[in-house]
Every structure is written in structure tokens, then in C-alpha cells.
Amino acid sequence: MIPRIVKAVAPPESKKQLLLSPYSIVDVPMKSRLNKTCADCGVYALKHLECLLLGLSLTLVDDEIMQGCRQKIALDNGRLHKIPC
């Protein structure tokens, strides 16, 4: 499903190069009991994707930084809504 989403939102010049071929799923070891507040799952998902895309260690993501990450994401989203189309 993710490759189809990426292809759907890609610029027209990139769509021809994107393949929808099968990909493998890799199990990544995680710390136990992440997301103790049960309210930051979206933030955790975004931070995990960010780490994976940037080649950073997933050990950087933990409950200690989630409140700040949530605030930064909210601020960034607020700025995006003010950009005229």
C-alpha cells in the first residue's frame, strides 16, 4: 500500500520511475514499553519514519522527547496552513 501512496503523490516526472514491485518487511528491535502515555502513537510513527528515512538510530525515539516532538509537529502543521496556495 505504501508504494502506491508514494506513487500517487509523486510529481509527474517521478511517477514513471516508481515501481510497485513487492518489497520485504524487516523486523526492527524496539525498546519495550514505548508510548507509555498511549496518546503519542501518531508522533511515534512520524518519528520512526523520520529516523528510518534519515538513517538515524531508533534509540533516539523515546517518551522523554515525545511532548516536544508533538508540539513541533503541531507548530509545523500550523505554519503549513498559513501558506497561500
MARDO-999385 format. One record per atom (N, C-alpha, C, O, CB): x, y, z. Coordinates in steps of 0.02 Angstrom, whole numbers, padded with zeros to 5 digits, always signed. Atoms other than C-alpha are relative to their C-alpha. Last residue first. Glycine has a CB too. Layout:
MARDO-999385
XYZ...
end
This chain:
MARDO-999385
-00007+00048+00056-00093+01401-00117+00003+00035-00066+00009+00003-00118-00057-00050+00000+00051-00005+00052-00060+01526+00023+00013-00049-00058+00071-00061-00076-00004+00072-00028-00033-00011+00065+00049+01462+00167-00055+00004-00054-00094-00043-00062+00051-00058-00016-00003-00072+00015-00044+01487+00331+00032+00015-00067+00032+00073-00089+00037+00035+00055+00067-00024+00015-00099+01305+00345+00000+00074-00018-00048+00098-00049-00046-00012+00059+00020+00023+00067+00082+01248+00330-00068+00027-00019-00080+00043-00077+00000-00076-00003-00034-00041+00050+00133+01354+00480-00021-00019-00071-00029+00024-00114+00076-00006+00007+00030-00066-00002+00003+01271+00589+00030+00046-00051-00005+00085-00083+00006+00030+00069+00064+00005+00035+00065+01100+00534-00036+00067-00002-00067+00084-00052-00044-00053+00033-00014+00007+00072+00243+01147+00584-00065-00004-00040-00070+00027-00093+00044-00062-00013-00023-00066+00024+00182+01208+00754+00014-00002-00075-00006+00044-00111+00064+00021+00039+00058-00044+00000+00084+01047+00783+00018+00069-00026-00020+00099-00065-00030+00006+00071+00042+00021+00056+00235+00942+00732-00062+00045-00006-00081+00064-00060-00021-00074+00008-00034-00021+00061+00347+01042+00850-00042-00019-00062-00048+00021-00109+00070-00032-00005+00007-00072+00007+00224+01022+00994+00031+00025-00065+00003+00069-00098+00032+00036+00060+00071-00014+00014+00211+00834+00969-00011+00075-00011-00046+00095-00057-00044-00025+00057+00012+00019+00070+00400+00819+00958-00072+00016-00020-00084+00041-00074+00015-00075-00010-00031-00050+00043+00420+00917+01121-00011-00015-00074-00022+00031-00113+00074+00004+00014+00039-00062-00009+00295+00804+01209+00028+00055-00045-00010+00091-00078+00001+00022+00074+00062+00000+00038+00377+00649+01133-00041+00064+00008-00069+00088-00041-00042-00058+00022+00001-00054+00050+00555+00684+01190-00067+00008-00034-00076+00053-00075+00053-00012-00052-00029-00063-00026+00564+00586+01353-00008+00058-00049-00013+00115-00028+00073-00011+00017+00051-00041-00032+00445+00451+01289+00026+00068+00024-00012+00115+00030-00029-00037+00058+00026+00026-00063+00577+00380+01171-00049+00050+00031-00058+00105+00006+00058-00016+00049+00072-00012-00011+00645+00398+00995-00021-00033+00065-00017-00094+00073-00042-00029-00059+00010-00071-00012+00835+00417+00982-00073+00015+00017-00088+00068+00045+00021+00041-00061-00008-00011-00072+00854+00228+01001-00009+00074+00018-00016+00090+00077+00069-00025+00023+00066-00004-00032+00781+00216+00826+00005+00009+00075-00045+00023+00108-00040-00062-00016+00016+00055-00045+00955+00256+00759-00069+00010+00031-00087+00066+00050+00054-00007+00055-00017-00011-00070+00962+00377+00613-00021-00060+00042-00063-00100+00021-00034+00064+00027-00052+00047-00020+00967+00329+00429+00023+00010+00071+00080-00007+00089+00059+00007-00046-00063-00036-00007+00871+00485+00376+00058-00045+00021+00114-00021+00027-00008+00056+00050-00016-00035+00062+00722+00388+00307+00067+00036+00002+00101+00042-00048-00054+00049-00018-00015+00050+00051+00721+00266+00454+00020+00034-00066+00067+00012-00099-00061-00045-00012-00064+00033-00015+00735+00405+00583+00019-00049-00055+00076-00051-00077-00004-00037+00068-00054-00049+00009+00596+00508+00501+00068-00032+00013+00115-00022-00027-00011+00060+00048-00010-00009+00072+00483+00356+00485+00057+00048-00013+00099+00037-00057-00064+00026-00033-00031+00061+00025+00509+00317+00670+00013+00005-00075+00067-00013-00099-00044-00061+00015-00070-00001-00020+00474+00499+00716+00037-00062-00024+00095-00059-00043+00006+00008+00076-00037-00050+00039+00313+00501+00614+00074+00001+00017+00116+00006-00028-00030+00069+00012-00003+00023+00070+00251+00337+00689+00039+00049-00043+00082+00028-00082-00071-00009-00028-00048+00055+00004+00296+00392+00866+00007-00024-00072+00063-00035-00096-00021-00059+00045-00066-00032-00005+00203+00556+00840+00054-00053-00004+00105-00043-00038+00006+00040+00067-00012-00035+00063+00050+00461+00781+00068+00032-00002+00103+00031-00053-00053+00052-00013-00015+00050+00051+00061+00341+00929+00013+00033-00068+00056+00009-00105-00057-00050-00006-00050-00025+00047+00078+00485+01053+00014-00048-00057+00067-00043-00088+00063+00013+00037+00028-00055+00039-00078+00464+01158+00047+00024-00054+00030+00069-00092-00019+00057+00046+00052+00026+00046-00050+00296+01244-00032+00055-00041-00086+00045-00069-00054-00037+00041+00058-00043-00008+00051+00389+01378-00060-00024-00041-00116-00002-00029+00017+00071-00019+00032+00011-00064+00178+00249+01396-00063+00041+00009-00107+00022+00048+00048+00015+00056+00066-00033+00001+00222+00258+01212-00040-00014+00063-00096-00040+00060-00039-00023-00061+00000-00066+00030+00366+00133+01216-00071+00027+00003-00119-00011+00009+00027-00001-00073+00042-00051-00033+00351-00011+01338+00010+00070-00027+00013+00118+00012+00013+00000+00073+00066+00019-00024+00491-00120+01271-00033+00059+00035+00000+00103+00061+00005-00061+00049+00002+00001-00073+00632-00045+01170-00070-00021+00022-00119-00006-00012+00018+00071+00030+00022-00062-00032+00622-00094+00988+00007-00007+00076+00007-00062+00103-00073+00017-00019+00006+00006-00073+00706-00223+00877-00016+00068+00031+00013+00119+00012+00065-00028+00030-00049-00043-00032+00668-00193+00692-00009-00006+00076-00064+00005+00101-00008+00075-00023+00017-00010-00070+00581-00333+00596+00055+00040+00034+00113+00020+00032-00011-00068+00037-00054+00017-00046+00612-00311+00411-00023+00016+00071-00047+00070+00084+00066+00039-00018+00013-00031-00065+00474-00316+00281+00054-00025+00047+00067-00085+00051-00072-00018+00027-00005+00043-00059+00525-00353+00103-00013+00040+00063-00001+00100+00066+00069-00034+00003-00057-00018-00041+00464-00263-00052+00000-00044+00062-00050-00075+00078-00001+00075+00019+00001+00020-00071+00348-00314-00192+00065+00021+00035+00118+00025+00005-00010-00075+00005-00021+00069-00011+00356-00214-00355-00001-00016+00075+00005+00030+00117+00070-00012-00029+00046+00028-00050+00255-00054-00372+00017-00073+00014-00027-00112+00032-00072+00007-00023+00025+00068+00013+00394+00037-00462-00046-00022+00057-00038-00001+00114+00059-00049-00007+00020+00036-00061+00425+00224-00462-00031-00067-00018-00076-00071-00060-00050+00042+00040-00056+00036-00028+00521+00288-00614-00019-00042+00061+00018-00087+00080+00055+00048+00019-00021+00052+00046+00371+00341-00718+00054-00044+00030+00060-00102+00012+00025+00032-00065+00047+00057+00000+00295+00434-00571+00023-00057-00045+00011-00115-00030-00068+00023-00021-00027+00056-00039+00449+00545-00547-00044-00062-00006-00020-00117+00007+00007+00020+00072-00063+00023+00030+00413+00672-00686+00029-00060+00037+00070-00096+00009+00051+00057+00000+00009+00037+00063+00230+00684-00631+00065-00026-00030+00066-00081-00058-00033+00044-00051+00005-00045+00057+00274+00734-00451-00003-00039-00066+00025-00094-00069+00060+00049-00001-00064-00019+00030+00241+00596-00325-00011+00050-00057-00064+00049-00089+00037-00062-00027-00016-00070-00018+00079+00594-00225+00065+00024-00032+00084+00082-00021+00005+00006+00075+00057-00044+00010+00001+00439-00305+00017+00073+00014-00010+00118-00018-00058-00022+00045+00008-00012+00072+00168+00349-00321-00057+00049-00013-00052+00090-00059-00012-00066-00037-00057-00040+00023+00203+00369-00136-00007+00017-00073+00005+00074-00094+00067-00037+00013+00010-00068-00027+00029+00306-00093+00055+00046-00025+00042+00102-00047-00002-00001+00077+00054-00030+00039+00050+00155-00208-00015+00071+00023-00029+00115-00018-00063-00043+00005-00025-00019+00066+00220+00115-00131-00054+00033-00043-00039+00079-00082+00028-00060-00036-00042-00060-00005+00139+00124+00043+00030+00019-00068+00028+00078-00085+00057-00011+00050+00040-00059+00000+00000+00000+00000+00043+00063+00000+00027+00111-00035-00046-00001+00059
end
